[in-house]
Amino acid sequence: MHDVVTALLGAGLKLEIFREYPYSNGCKFFDRMRPAPGLRWLMPEGVPDLPLMFSVVTSKV
């Protein structure tokens, strides 16, 4: 995430919104991941929730 945000800021963009999500959309990264509504996948039971996806909104300065 650092590389993405640093590149956006380095390109002269203003960071408006940055959000992390504890699920992935339609992508099962690990065998034990749990399905969730809307084709989402969560970390396996007993594993701490980690960001699996993020969104960024930027604007021109």
C-alpha distance matrix in Angstrom:
0.0 3.8 5.5 5.2 6.2 8.4 9.9 10.8 12.3 14.0 15.5 17.2 15.7 15.8 13.1 15.3 13.5 10.1 10.8 9.8 12.5 14.2 15.5 15.0 17.2 19.8 18.1 19.5 17.4 20.0 23.7 24.2 21.7 23.7 24.3 23.9 25.4 24.2 23.1 20.3 19.7 19.1 18.7 22.2 24.6 24.5 20.8 18.6 16.4 12.8 10.1 10.7 9.6 8.2 10.0 10.1 13.5 14.5 17.9 19.9 21.1
3.8 0.0 3.8 5.5 5.3 5.9 8.4 10.0 10.6 11.7 14.1 15.6 14.8 15.0 12.8 15.6 14.5 11.6 13.1 12.7 15.7 17.5 19.0 18.7 21.0 23.6 21.8 23.1 20.7 23.1 26.9 27.3 25.1 27.1 27.9 27.5 29.1 27.9 26.9 24.0 23.3 22.5 21.8 25.2 27.5 26.9 23.2 20.9 19.0 15.4 13.1 14.3 13.3 11.6 12.9 12.0 14.9 15.0 18.1 19.5 20.1
5.5 3.8 0.0 3.8 5.6 5.2 6.0 8.6 10.0 10.2 12.1 14.5 14.1 15.3 13.7 16.9 16.2 13.6 15.4 15.0 17.8 19.6 20.6 19.6 21.5 23.7 21.8 23.4 21.0 23.7 27.5 28.4 26.2 28.5 29.0 28.9 30.3 28.7 27.5 24.9 24.4 24.2 23.6 26.9 29.5 29.3 25.5 23.5 21.6 17.9 15.4 15.7 14.5 13.0 13.8 12.7 15.4 15.0 17.9 18.8 19.7
5.2 5.5 3.8 0.0 3.8 5.5 5.2 6.3 8.7 9.8 10.7 13.0 11.8 13.0 11.3 14.1 13.4 11.1 13.0 13.2 16.0 18.3 19.0 17.8 19.2 21.6 20.2 22.3 20.4 23.5 27.2 28.1 25.6 27.4 27.5 27.0 28.1 26.2 25.2 22.9 22.9 23.0 23.0 26.6 29.2 29.4 25.7 23.7 21.3 17.7 14.7 14.7 12.6 10.5 10.7 9.3 11.9 11.8 14.8 16.0 17.5
6.2 5.3 5.6 3.8 0.0 3.8 5.4 5.1 6.2 8.4 9.9 11.1 9.7 10.0 8.1 11.3 10.9 9.0 11.7 12.7 16.0 18.7 19.9 19.3 20.8 23.6 22.5 24.6 22.9 25.8 29.5 30.0 27.3 28.8 29.0 28.0 28.9 27.3 26.7 24.2 24.4 24.1 24.2 27.8 30.2 30.1 26.5 24.0 21.6 18.2 15.1 15.9 13.8 10.9 10.5 8.3 10.4 9.8 12.8 14.2 15.1
8.4 5.9 5.2 5.5 3.8 0.0 3.8 5.5 5.2 5.9 8.5 10.0 10.0 11.0 10.1 13.8 14.1 12.5 15.3 16.2 19.5 22.0 23.3 22.6 24.2 26.9 25.5 27.4 25.3 28.1 31.9 32.6 30.1 31.9 32.2 31.5 32.6 30.9 30.2 27.7 27.6 27.3 27.1 30.6 32.9 32.6 28.9 26.4 24.3 20.8 18.1 19.0 17.1 14.6 14.3 12.0 13.6 12.2 14.4 14.9 15.2
9.9 8.4 6.0 5.2 5.4 3.8 0.0 3.8 5.5 4.9 6.1 8.8 9.1 11.3 11.1 14.6 15.2 14.0 16.8 17.7 20.7 23.3 24.1 22.9 23.9 26.3 25.0 27.3 25.4 28.5 32.2 33.2 30.7 32.6 32.6 32.0 32.8 30.8 29.9 27.8 28.0 28.2 28.2 31.7 34.4 34.4 30.7 28.5 26.2 22.6 19.7 19.9 17.7 15.3 14.6 12.1 13.4 11.7 13.6 13.6 14.6
10.8 10.0 8.6 6.3 5.1 5.5 3.8 0.0 3.8 5.4 5.1 6.8 5.7 7.9 7.9 11.2 12.2 11.8 14.9 16.6 19.6 22.7 23.4 22.3 23.0 25.7 24.9 27.5 26.1 29.3 33.0 33.8 31.0 32.4 32.1 31.1 31.5 29.3 28.9 26.9 27.5 27.8 28.3 32.0 34.5 34.7 31.2 28.8 26.1 22.8 19.5 19.8 17.1 14.2 12.6 9.5 10.0 7.9 9.8 10.2 11.5
12.3 10.6 10.0 8.7 6.2 5.2 5.5 3.8 0.0 3.8 5.3 5.2 5.1 6.4 7.2 10.9 12.6 12.5 16.0 17.9 21.4 24.4 25.6 25.0 26.0 28.8 28.0 30.4 28.8 31.8 35.6 36.1 33.3 34.7 34.6 33.5 34.0 32.0 31.8 29.6 30.1 30.0 30.3 34.0 36.2 36.1 32.6 29.9 27.4 24.2 21.1 22.0 19.5 16.3 14.9 11.5 11.6 9.0 10.2 10.1 10.0
14.0 11.7 10.2 9.8 8.4 5.9 4.9 5.4 3.8 0.0 3.8 5.3 7.3 9.6 10.9 14.6 16.3 16.0 19.4 20.9 24.2 27.1 28.1 27.2 28.2 30.7 29.7 32.0 30.2 33.2 37.0 37.8 35.3 37.0 36.9 36.0 36.7 34.6 34.1 32.0 32.3 32.4 32.4 36.0 38.4 38.3 34.7 32.2 29.9 26.4 23.5 24.1 21.8 19.0 17.8 14.7 14.9 12.1 12.8 11.8 11.6
15.5 14.1 12.1 10.7 9.9 8.5 6.1 5.1 5.3 3.8 0.0 3.8 5.7 9.2 11.0 14.3 16.3 16.5 19.9 21.7 24.8 27.8 28.5 27.2 27.7 30.1 29.4 32.0 30.6 33.9 37.5 38.6 35.8 37.4 37.0 36.0 36.3 33.9 33.4 31.7 32.4 32.9 33.3 37.0 39.6 39.7 36.2 33.8 31.2 27.9 24.6 24.8 22.1 19.2 17.5 14.2 13.8 10.7 10.8 9.3 10.0
17.2 15.6 14.5 13.0 11.1 10.0 8.8 6.8 5.2 5.3 3.8 0.0 3.8 6.7 9.6 12.6 15.3 16.2 19.9 22.2 25.5 28.7 29.7 28.7 29.2 31.9 31.5 34.2 32.9 36.1 39.8 40.5 37.6 38.9 38.4 37.1 37.2 34.9 34.8 33.0 33.9 34.2 34.8 38.5 40.9 41.0 37.5 34.9 32.2 29.0 25.8 26.4 23.5 20.3 18.1 14.5 13.4 9.8 9.0 7.0 6.6
15.7 14.8 14.1 11.8 9.7 10.0 9.1 5.7 5.1 7.3 5.7 3.8 0.0 3.8 6.4 9.2 11.8 13.1 16.7 19.3 22.4 25.9 26.7 25.9 26.2 29.1 29.0 31.8 30.8 34.0 37.6 38.2 35.1 36.1 35.5 33.9 33.9 31.6 31.7 30.0 31.1 31.4 32.3 36.1 38.3 38.6 35.3 32.6 29.7 26.7 23.3 23.9 20.8 17.4 14.9 11.2 9.7 6.1 5.6 5.0 5.8
15.8 15.0 15.3 13.0 10.0 11.0 11.3 7.9 6.4 9.6 9.2 6.7 3.8 0.0 3.8 6.1 9.3 11.1 14.9 17.9 21.2 24.7 26.0 25.7 26.1 29.3 29.4 32.0 31.1 34.2 37.7 37.9 34.7 35.5 34.9 33.1 33.0 30.9 31.5 29.5 30.6 30.6 31.6 35.3 37.3 37.4 34.3 31.3 28.4 25.7 22.4 23.5 20.5 16.8 14.2 10.5 8.6 5.4 5.2 6.1 5.8
13.1 12.8 13.7 11.3 8.1 10.1 11.1 7.9 7.2 10.9 11.0 9.6 6.4 3.8 0.0 3.8 6.0 7.4 11.2 14.2 17.5 21.0 22.4 22.4 23.1 26.4 26.4 28.9 28.0 31.0 34.5 34.5 31.3 32.0 31.5 29.6 29.7 27.9 28.4 26.2 27.2 27.0 28.0 31.8 33.6 33.7 30.6 27.6 24.7 22.1 18.8 20.0 17.1 13.4 11.1 7.5 6.4 4.6 6.8 9.1 9.5
15.3 15.6 16.9 14.1 11.3 13.8 14.6 11.2 10.9 14.6 14.3 12.6 9.2 6.1 3.8 0.0 3.8 7.0 10.3 13.9 16.9 20.5 21.9 22.1 22.5 26.0 26.5 29.0 28.6 31.6 34.9 34.6 31.2 31.4 30.7 28.4 28.1 26.3 27.4 25.3 26.7 26.5 27.9 31.6 33.2 33.6 30.8 27.7 24.6 22.4 19.1 20.4 17.3 13.5 10.7 7.6 5.4 5.1 6.9 10.1 10.8
13.5 14.5 16.2 13.4 10.9 14.1 15.2 12.2 12.6 16.3 16.3 15.3 11.8 9.3 6.0 3.8 0.0 3.8 6.6 10.3 13.1 16.8 18.2 18.7 19.3 22.9 23.4 25.8 25.5 28.3 31.5 31.1 27.6 27.7 27.0 24.8 24.6 23.0 24.1 21.8 23.1 22.8 24.2 28.0 29.5 30.0 27.2 24.2 20.9 19.0 15.7 17.0 14.1 10.3 7.8 5.6 5.0 7.0 9.8 13.3 14.4
10.1 11.6 13.6 11.1 9.0 12.5 14.0 11.8 12.5 16.0 16.5 16.2 13.1 11.1 7.4 7.0 3.8 0.0 3.8 7.0 10.3 13.8 15.4 16.0 17.2 20.8 20.8 22.9 22.3 24.9 28.3 27.9 24.5 24.9 24.6 22.7 23.0 21.7 22.3 19.7 20.5 20.0 21.0 24.8 26.4 26.7 23.8 20.9 17.7 15.4 12.1 13.6 10.9 7.2 5.8 4.7 6.6 8.9 12.3 15.6 16.7
10.8 13.1 15.4 13.0 11.7 15.3 16.8 14.9 16.0 19.4 19.9 19.9 16.7 14.9 11.2 10.3 6.6 3.8 0.0 3.8 6.7 10.2 12.0 13.1 14.5 18.2 18.3 20.1 19.8 22.3 25.4 24.7 21.3 21.4 21.1 19.1 19.6 18.5 19.2 16.4 17.2 16.5 17.7 21.4 22.9 23.4 20.7 17.9 14.5 12.6 9.4 11.0 8.6 5.5 5.3 6.7 9.1 12.1 15.6 19.0 20.4
9.8 12.7 15.0 13.2 12.7 16.2 17.7 16.6 17.9 20.9 21.7 22.2 19.3 17.9 14.2 13.9 10.3 7.0 3.8 0.0 3.8 6.9 9.0 10.4 12.6 16.2 15.8 17.1 16.5 18.8 21.9 21.1 17.8 18.2 18.4 16.7 17.9 17.2 17.4 14.2 14.3 13.2 14.1 17.8 19.4 19.9 17.1 14.3 10.9 8.9 5.6 7.5 6.0 4.3 6.6 9.1 12.2 15.1 18.8 22.1 23.5
12.5 15.7 17.8 16.0 16.0 19.5 20.7 19.6 21.4 24.2 24.8 25.5 22.4 21.2 17.5 16.9 13.1 10.3 6.7 3.8 0.0 3.8 5.5 7.5 9.8 13.3 13.3 14.4 14.4 16.4 19.3 18.3 14.7 14.8 14.7 12.9 14.2 13.9 14.0 10.7 10.8 9.8 11.3 15.0 16.6 17.6 15.1 12.9 9.1 8.0 5.2 6.1 5.2 5.8 8.3 11.6 14.6 17.9 21.5 24.9 26.6
14.2 17.5 19.6 18.3 18.7 22.0 23.3 22.7 24.4 27.1 27.8 28.7 25.9 24.7 21.0 20.5 16.8 13.8 10.2 6.9 3.8 0.0 3.8 7.1 10.2 13.1 12.6 12.7 12.6 13.8 16.5 15.0 11.6 11.7 12.3 11.1 13.3 13.8 13.6 9.8 8.7 6.7 7.7 11.3 12.8 13.9 11.4 9.5 5.7 5.6 4.6 5.5 6.9 8.9 11.9 15.2 18.3 21.6 25.2 28.5 30.2
15.5 19.0 20.6 19.0 19.9 23.3 24.1 23.4 25.6 28.1 28.5 29.7 26.7 26.0 22.4 21.9 18.2 15.4 12.0 9.0 5.5 3.8 0.0 3.8 6.7 9.4 9.2 9.5 10.3 12.0 14.3 13.3 9.6 9.6 9.4 8.5 10.6 10.7 9.9 6.2 5.3 4.8 7.2 10.7 12.9 14.9 12.7 11.8 8.4 8.2 7.0 5.3 6.5 9.4 12.1 15.8 18.9 22.2 25.8 29.1 31.2
15.0 18.7 19.6 17.8 19.3 22.6 22.9 22.3 25.0 27.2 27.2 28.7 25.9 25.7 22.4 22.1 18.7 16.0 13.1 10.4 7.5 7.1 3.8 0.0 3.8 6.3 5.8 7.3 8.4 11.0 13.6 13.6 10.0 10.6 9.8 9.6 11.2 10.3 8.5 5.5 5.3 6.9 9.1 12.4 15.3 17.4 15.0 14.6 11.5 10.5 8.6 5.5 5.7 9.1 11.6 15.3 18.3 21.6 25.1 28.2 30.6
17.2 21.0 21.5 19.2 20.8 24.2 23.9 23.0 26.0 28.2 27.7 29.2 26.2 26.1 23.1 22.5 19.3 17.2 14.5 12.6 9.8 10.2 6.7 3.8 0.0 3.8 5.6 8.4 10.5 13.4 15.3 15.7 12.2 12.1 10.1 9.5 10.0 7.8 6.0 4.5 6.6 9.4 12.3 15.2 18.0 20.5 18.4 18.2 15.0 14.2 12.1 9.0 8.0 10.7 12.0 15.7 18.2 21.6 24.8 27.9 30.7
19.8 23.6 23.7 21.6 23.6 26.9 26.3 25.7 28.8 30.7 30.1 31.9 29.1 29.3 26.4 26.0 22.9 20.8 18.2 16.2 13.3 13.1 9.4 6.3 3.8 0.0 3.8 6.6 9.6 12.3 13.6 14.6 11.5 11.6 9.4 9.9 10.4 8.3 5.1 5.4 6.9 10.5 13.1 15.4 18.4 21.3 19.4 19.9 17.1 16.5 14.9 11.5 11.1 14.1 15.5 19.0 21.5 24.7 27.9 30.8 33.7
18.1 21.8 21.8 20.2 22.5 25.5 25.0 24.9 28.0 29.7 29.4 31.5 29.0 29.4 26.4 26.5 23.4 20.8 18.3 15.8 13.3 12.6 9.2 5.8 5.6 3.8 0.0 3.8 6.0 9.1 11.0 12.5 9.8 11.1 10.1 11.5 13.0 11.6 8.3 7.4 6.9 9.9 11.5 13.7 17.2 19.7 17.5 18.2 15.8 14.8 13.5 9.7 10.2 13.7 15.8 19.2 22.1 25.1 28.4 31.2 33.9
19.5 23.1 23.4 22.3 24.6 27.4 27.3 27.5 30.4 32.0 32.0 34.2 31.8 32.0 28.9 29.0 25.8 22.9 20.1 17.1 14.4 12.7 9.5 7.3 8.4 6.6 3.8 0.0 3.8 5.7 7.2 8.8 6.5 8.6 8.5 11.0 13.4 13.1 9.6 8.3 6.1 8.4 9.3 10.7 14.3 16.9 14.9 16.3 14.5 14.0 13.7 10.2 12.0 15.7 18.4 21.8 25.0 28.0 31.5 34.2 36.8
17.4 20.7 21.0 20.4 22.9 25.3 25.4 26.1 28.8 30.2 30.6 32.9 30.8 31.1 28.0 28.6 25.5 22.3 19.8 16.5 14.4 12.6 10.3 8.4 10.5 9.6 6.0 3.8 0.0 3.8 7.0 8.9 7.3 10.5 11.5 13.8 16.6 16.3 13.1 11.1 8.5 9.5 8.9 10.5 14.3 16.1 13.6 14.9 13.6 12.4 12.4 9.1 11.4 15.1 18.2 21.4 24.9 27.5 31.1 33.7 36.1
20.0 23.1 23.7 23.5 25.8 28.1 28.5 29.3 31.8 33.2 33.9 36.1 34.0 34.2 31.0 31.6 28.3 24.9 22.3 18.8 16.4 13.8 12.0 11.0 13.4 12.3 9.1 5.7 3.8 0.0 3.8 5.6 5.6 9.3 11.3 14.2 17.5 18.0 14.9 12.9 9.5 9.6 8.1 8.3 12.0 13.7 11.6 13.8 13.4 12.9 14.0 11.3 14.3 18.0 21.3 24.6 28.1 30.8 34.5 37.1 39.3
23.7 26.9 27.5 27.2 29.5 31.9 32.2 33.0 35.6 37.0 37.5 39.8 37.6 37.7 34.5 34.9 31.5 28.3 25.4 21.9 19.3 16.5 14.3 13.6 15.3 13.6 11.0 7.2 7.0 3.8 0.0 3.8 5.7 8.8 11.0 14.4 17.7 18.6 15.4 14.0 10.7 11.1 9.8 8.6 11.9 14.1 12.9 15.8 15.7 16.0 17.3 14.7 17.6 21.4 24.5 27.9 31.3 34.2 37.8 40.5 42.9
24.2 27.3 28.4 28.1 30.0 32.6 33.2 33.8 36.1 37.8 38.6 40.5 38.2 37.9 34.5 34.6 31.1 27.9 24.7 21.1 18.3 15.0 13.3 13.6 15.7 14.6 12.5 8.8 8.9 5.6 3.8 0.0 3.8 6.4 9.5 12.8 16.4 17.9 15.3 13.5 9.9 9.2 7.6 5.3 8.2 10.7 10.1 13.3 13.5 14.6 16.4 14.5 17.6 21.3 24.5 28.1 31.5 34.5 38.2 41.1 43.2
21.7 25.1 26.2 25.6 27.3 30.1 30.7 31.0 33.3 35.3 35.8 37.6 35.1 34.7 31.3 31.2 27.6 24.5 21.3 17.8 14.7 11.6 9.6 10.0 12.2 11.5 9.8 6.5 7.3 5.6 5.7 3.8 0.0 3.8 6.7 9.6 13.2 14.6 12.1 9.9 6.2 5.6 5.0 4.5 7.9 10.8 9.7 12.0 11.2 12.2 13.5 11.4 14.3 18.0 21.1 24.7 28.0 31.1 34.8 37.8 40.0
23.7 27.1 28.5 27.4 28.8 31.9 32.6 32.4 34.7 37.0 37.4 38.9 36.1 35.5 32.0 31.4 27.7 24.9 21.4 18.2 14.8 11.7 9.6 10.6 12.1 11.6 11.1 8.6 10.5 9.3 8.8 6.4 3.8 0.0 3.8 6.5 10.2 12.4 10.6 8.6 5.6 5.1 6.3 5.7 7.6 11.2 11.0 12.9 11.8 13.6 14.7 12.9 15.4 18.8 21.5 25.3 28.3 31.7 35.2 38.5 40.7
24.3 27.9 29.0 27.5 29.0 32.2 32.6 32.1 34.6 36.9 37.0 38.4 35.5 34.9 31.5 30.7 27.0 24.6 21.1 18.4 14.7 12.3 9.4 9.8 10.1 9.4 10.1 8.5 11.5 11.3 11.0 9.5 6.7 3.8 0.0 3.8 7.0 8.9 7.2 6.1 4.7 6.3 9.0 9.4 11.2 14.8 14.5 15.8 14.0 15.5 15.8 13.6 15.2 18.4 20.7 24.5 27.2 30.7 34.1 37.4 39.9
23.9 27.5 28.9 27.0 28.0 31.5 32.0 31.1 33.5 36.0 36.0 37.1 33.9 33.1 29.6 28.4 24.8 22.7 19.1 16.7 12.9 11.1 8.5 9.6 9.5 9.9 11.5 11.0 13.8 14.2 14.4 12.8 9.6 6.5 3.8 0.0 3.8 6.5 6.4 5.0 5.5 6.7 10.2 11.4 12.5 15.9 15.6 16.1 13.7 15.3 15.2 13.5 14.5 17.2 19.0 22.8 25.2 28.8 32.1 35.6 38.0
25.4 29.1 30.3 28.1 28.9 32.6 32.8 31.5 34.0 36.7 36.3 37.2 33.9 33.0 29.7 28.1 24.6 23.0 19.6 17.9 14.2 13.3 10.6 11.2 10.0 10.4 13.0 13.4 16.6 17.5 17.7 16.4 13.2 10.2 7.0 3.8 0.0 3.8 5.7 6.0 8.4 10.1 13.8 15.2 16.2 19.5 19.2 19.4 16.7 18.1 17.4 15.7 15.8 18.0 19.2 22.8 24.7 28.4 31.5 35.0 37.6
24.2 27.9 28.7 26.2 27.3 30.9 30.8 29.3 32.0 34.6 33.9 34.9 31.6 30.9 27.9 26.3 23.0 21.7 18.5 17.2 13.9 13.8 10.7 10.3 7.8 8.3 11.6 13.1 16.3 18.0 18.6 17.9 14.6 12.4 8.9 6.5 3.8 0.0 3.8 5.4 8.9 11.5 15.3 17.2 18.8 22.0 21.2 21.2 18.1 18.9 17.4 15.3 14.6 16.6 17.2 20.8 22.5 26.1 29.0 32.4 35.2
23.1 26.9 27.5 25.2 26.7 30.2 29.9 28.9 31.8 34.1 33.4 34.8 31.7 31.5 28.4 27.4 24.1 22.3 19.2 17.4 14.0 13.6 9.9 8.5 6.0 5.1 8.3 9.6 13.1 14.9 15.4 15.3 12.1 10.6 7.2 6.4 5.7 3.8 0.0 3.8 6.8 10.3 13.7 15.5 17.7 21.0 19.9 20.4 17.5 17.9 16.7 13.9 13.7 16.3 17.4 21.0 23.2 26.7 29.8 33.0 35.8
20.3 24.0 24.9 22.9 24.2 27.7 27.8 26.9 29.6 32.0 31.7 33.0 30.0 29.5 26.2 25.3 21.8 19.7 16.4 14.2 10.7 9.8 6.2 5.5 4.5 5.4 7.4 8.3 11.1 12.9 14.0 13.5 9.9 8.6 6.1 5.0 6.0 5.4 3.8 0.0 3.8 6.8 10.4 12.7 15.0 17.9 16.6 16.7 13.8 14.2 13.0 10.5 10.7 13.5 15.2 19.0 21.5 25.0 28.3 31.6 34.2
19.7 23.3 24.4 22.9 24.4 27.6 28.0 27.5 30.1 32.3 32.4 33.9 31.1 30.6 27.2 26.7 23.1 20.5 17.2 14.3 10.8 8.7 5.3 5.3 6.6 6.9 6.9 6.1 8.5 9.5 10.7 9.9 6.2 5.6 4.7 5.5 8.4 8.9 6.8 3.8 0.0 3.8 6.9 9.1 11.7 14.6 13.2 13.8 11.4 11.9 11.6 9.1 10.6 14.0 16.5 20.2 23.2 26.6 30.1 33.3 35.7
19.1 22.5 24.2 23.0 24.1 27.3 28.2 27.8 30.0 32.4 32.9 34.2 31.4 30.6 27.0 26.5 22.8 20.0 16.5 13.2 9.8 6.7 4.8 6.9 9.4 10.5 9.9 8.4 9.5 9.6 11.1 9.2 5.6 5.1 6.3 6.7 10.1 11.5 10.3 6.8 3.8 0.0 3.8 6.4 8.6 11.2 9.8 10.2 7.9 9.2 9.9 8.4 10.8 14.0 16.9 20.6 23.7 27.0 30.6 33.9 36.0
18.7 21.8 23.6 23.0 24.2 27.1 28.2 28.3 30.3 32.4 33.3 34.8 32.3 31.6 28.0 27.9 24.2 21.0 17.7 14.1 11.3 7.7 7.2 9.1 12.3 13.1 11.5 9.3 8.9 8.1 9.8 7.6 5.0 6.3 9.0 10.2 13.8 15.3 13.7 10.4 6.9 3.8 0.0 3.8 6.6 8.4 6.3 7.4 6.2 7.6 9.5 8.6 11.9 15.1 18.5 21.9 25.3 28.4 32.1 35.2 37.1
22.2 25.2 26.9 26.6 27.8 30.6 31.7 32.0 34.0 36.0 37.0 38.5 36.1 35.3 31.8 31.6 28.0 24.8 21.4 17.8 15.0 11.3 10.7 12.4 15.2 15.4 13.7 10.7 10.5 8.3 8.6 5.3 4.5 5.7 9.4 11.4 15.2 17.2 15.5 12.7 9.1 6.4 3.8 0.0 3.8 6.3 5.7 8.4 8.8 10.7 13.2 12.3 15.6 19.0 22.3 25.8 29.1 32.2 35.9 39.0 40.9
24.6 27.5 29.5 29.2 30.2 32.9 34.4 34.5 36.2 38.4 39.6 40.9 38.3 37.3 33.6 33.2 29.5 26.4 22.9 19.4 16.6 12.8 12.9 15.3 18.0 18.4 17.2 14.3 14.3 12.0 11.9 8.2 7.9 7.6 11.2 12.5 16.2 18.8 17.7 15.0 11.7 8.6 6.6 3.8 0.0 3.8 5.5 8.2 9.3 12.3 15.1 15.0 18.2 21.2 24.5 27.9 31.1 34.3 38.0 41.2 42.9
24.5 26.9 29.3 29.4 30.1 32.6 34.4 34.7 36.1 38.3 39.7 41.0 38.6 37.4 33.7 33.6 30.0 26.7 23.4 19.9 17.6 13.9 14.9 17.4 20.5 21.3 19.7 16.9 16.1 13.7 14.1 10.7 10.8 11.2 14.8 15.9 19.5 22.0 21.0 17.9 14.6 11.2 8.4 6.3 3.8 0.0 3.8 6.5 9.1 11.9 15.4 16.0 19.4 22.1 25.5 28.7 32.0 35.0 38.7 41.8 43.2
20.8 23.2 25.5 25.7 26.5 28.9 30.7 31.2 32.6 34.7 36.2 37.5 35.3 34.3 30.6 30.8 27.2 23.8 20.7 17.1 15.1 11.4 12.7 15.0 18.4 19.4 17.5 14.9 13.6 11.6 12.9 10.1 9.7 11.0 14.5 15.6 19.2 21.2 19.9 16.6 13.2 9.8 6.3 5.7 5.5 3.8 0.0 3.8 6.4 8.6 12.1 12.7 16.3 19.0 22.6 25.6 29.1 31.9 35.6 38.6 40.0
18.6 20.9 23.5 23.7 24.0 26.4 28.5 28.8 29.9 32.2 33.8 34.9 32.6 31.3 27.6 27.7 24.2 20.9 17.9 14.3 12.9 9.5 11.8 14.6 18.2 19.9 18.2 16.3 14.9 13.8 15.8 13.3 12.0 12.9 15.8 16.1 19.4 21.2 20.4 16.7 13.8 10.2 7.4 8.4 8.2 6.5 3.8 0.0 3.8 6.1 9.8 11.5 14.8 16.9 20.4 23.2 26.5 29.3 33.0 36.0 37.1
16.4 19.0 21.6 21.3 21.6 24.3 26.2 26.1 27.4 29.9 31.2 32.2 29.7 28.4 24.7 24.6 20.9 17.7 14.5 10.9 9.1 5.7 8.4 11.5 15.0 17.1 15.8 14.5 13.6 13.4 15.7 13.5 11.2 11.8 14.0 13.7 16.7 18.1 17.5 13.8 11.4 7.9 6.2 8.8 9.3 9.1 6.4 3.8 0.0 3.8 6.8 8.6 11.5 13.5 16.9 19.8 23.1 26.0 29.7 32.8 34.2
12.8 15.4 17.9 17.7 18.2 20.8 22.6 22.8 24.2 26.4 27.9 29.0 26.7 25.7 22.1 22.4 19.0 15.4 12.6 8.9 8.0 5.6 8.2 10.5 14.2 16.5 14.8 14.0 12.4 12.9 16.0 14.6 12.2 13.6 15.5 15.3 18.1 18.9 17.9 14.2 11.9 9.2 7.6 10.7 12.3 11.9 8.6 6.1 3.8 0.0 3.8 6.1 9.1 11.0 14.6 17.3 20.8 23.4 27.2 30.1 31.4
10.1 13.1 15.4 14.7 15.1 18.1 19.7 19.5 21.1 23.5 24.6 25.8 23.3 22.4 18.8 19.1 15.7 12.1 9.4 5.6 5.2 4.6 7.0 8.6 12.1 14.9 13.5 13.7 12.4 14.0 17.3 16.4 13.5 14.7 15.8 15.2 17.4 17.4 16.7 13.0 11.6 9.9 9.5 13.2 15.1 15.4 12.1 9.8 6.8 3.8 0.0 3.8 5.6 7.2 10.8 13.6 17.1 19.8 23.6 26.5 28.0
10.7 14.3 15.7 14.7 15.9 19.0 19.9 19.8 22.0 24.1 24.8 26.4 23.9 23.5 20.0 20.4 17.0 13.6 11.0 7.5 6.1 5.5 5.3 5.5 9.0 11.5 9.7 10.2 9.1 11.3 14.7 14.5 11.4 12.9 13.6 13.5 15.7 15.3 13.9 10.5 9.1 8.4 8.6 12.3 15.0 16.0 12.7 11.5 8.6 6.1 3.8 0.0 3.8 7.1 10.7 13.9 17.5 20.3 24.0 26.9 28.9
9.6 13.3 14.5 12.6 13.8 17.1 17.7 17.1 19.5 21.8 22.1 23.5 20.8 20.5 17.1 17.3 14.1 10.9 8.6 6.0 5.2 6.9 6.5 5.7 8.0 11.1 10.2 12.0 11.4 14.3 17.6 17.6 14.3 15.4 15.2 14.5 15.8 14.6 13.7 10.7 10.6 10.8 11.9 15.6 18.2 19.4 16.3 14.8 11.5 9.1 5.6 3.8 0.0 3.8 7.1 10.4 13.9 16.9 20.6 23.6 25.7
8.2 11.6 13.0 10.5 10.9 14.6 15.3 14.2 16.3 19.0 19.2 20.3 17.4 16.8 13.4 13.5 10.3 7.2 5.5 4.3 5.8 8.9 9.4 9.1 10.7 14.1 13.7 15.7 15.1 18.0 21.4 21.3 18.0 18.8 18.4 17.2 18.0 16.6 16.3 13.5 14.0 14.0 15.1 19.0 21.2 22.1 19.0 16.9 13.5 11.0 7.2 7.1 3.8 0.0 3.8 6.8 10.4 13.3 17.0 20.1 22.1
10.0 12.9 13.8 10.7 10.5 14.3 14.6 12.6 14.9 17.8 17.5 18.1 14.9 14.2 11.1 10.7 7.8 5.8 5.3 6.6 8.3 11.9 12.1 11.6 12.0 15.5 15.8 18.4 18.2 21.3 24.5 24.5 21.1 21.5 20.7 19.0 19.2 17.2 17.4 15.2 16.5 16.9 18.5 22.3 24.5 25.5 22.6 20.4 16.9 14.6 10.8 10.7 7.1 3.8 0.0 3.8 6.9 10.1 13.7 17.0 19.2
10.1 12.0 12.7 9.3 8.3 12.0 12.1 9.5 11.5 14.7 14.2 14.5 11.2 10.5 7.5 7.6 5.6 4.7 6.7 9.1 11.6 15.2 15.8 15.3 15.7 19.0 19.2 21.8 21.4 24.6 27.9 28.1 24.7 25.3 24.5 22.8 22.8 20.8 21.0 19.0 20.2 20.6 21.9 25.8 27.9 28.7 25.6 23.2 19.8 17.3 13.6 13.9 10.4 6.8 3.8 0.0 3.8 6.5 10.2 13.4 15.5
13.5 14.9 15.4 11.9 10.4 13.6 13.4 10.0 11.6 14.9 13.8 13.4 9.7 8.6 6.4 5.4 5.0 6.6 9.1 12.2 14.6 18.3 18.9 18.3 18.2 21.5 22.1 25.0 24.9 28.1 31.3 31.5 28.0 28.3 27.2 25.2 24.7 22.5 23.2 21.5 23.2 23.7 25.3 29.1 31.1 32.0 29.1 26.5 23.1 20.8 17.1 17.5 13.9 10.4 6.9 3.8 0.0 3.8 7.0 10.6 12.8
14.5 15.0 15.0 11.8 9.8 12.2 11.7 7.9 9.0 12.1 10.7 9.8 6.1 5.4 4.6 5.1 7.0 8.9 12.1 15.1 17.9 21.6 22.2 21.6 21.6 24.7 25.1 28.0 27.5 30.8 34.2 34.5 31.1 31.7 30.7 28.8 28.4 26.1 26.7 25.0 26.6 27.0 28.4 32.2 34.3 35.0 31.9 29.3 26.0 23.4 19.8 20.3 16.9 13.3 10.1 6.5 3.8 0.0 3.8 7.0 9.2
17.9 18.1 17.9 14.8 12.8 14.4 13.6 9.8 10.2 12.8 10.8 9.0 5.6 5.2 6.8 6.9 9.8 12.3 15.6 18.8 21.5 25.2 25.8 25.1 24.8 27.9 28.4 31.5 31.1 34.5 37.8 38.2 34.8 35.2 34.1 32.1 31.5 29.0 29.8 28.3 30.1 30.6 32.1 35.9 38.0 38.7 35.6 33.0 29.7 27.2 23.6 24.0 20.6 17.0 13.7 10.2 7.0 3.8 0.0 3.8 6.3
19.9 19.5 18.8 16.0 14.2 14.9 13.6 10.2 10.1 11.8 9.3 7.0 5.0 6.1 9.1 10.1 13.3 15.6 19.0 22.1 24.9 28.5 29.1 28.2 27.9 30.8 31.2 34.2 33.7 37.1 40.5 41.1 37.8 38.5 37.4 35.6 35.0 32.4 33.0 31.6 33.3 33.9 35.2 39.0 41.2 41.8 38.6 36.0 32.8 30.1 26.5 26.9 23.6 20.1 17.0 13.4 10.6 7.0 3.8 0.0 3.8
21.1 20.1 19.7 17.5 15.1 15.2 14.6 11.5 10.0 11.6 10.0 6.6 5.8 5.8 9.5 10.8 14.4 16.7 20.4 23.5 26.6 30.2 31.2 30.6 30.7 33.7 33.9 36.8 36.1 39.3 42.9 43.2 40.0 40.7 39.9 38.0 37.6 35.2 35.8 34.2 35.7 36.0 37.1 40.9 42.9 43.2 40.0 37.1 34.2 31.4 28.0 28.9 25.7 22.1 19.2 15.5 12.8 9.2 6.3 3.8 0.0
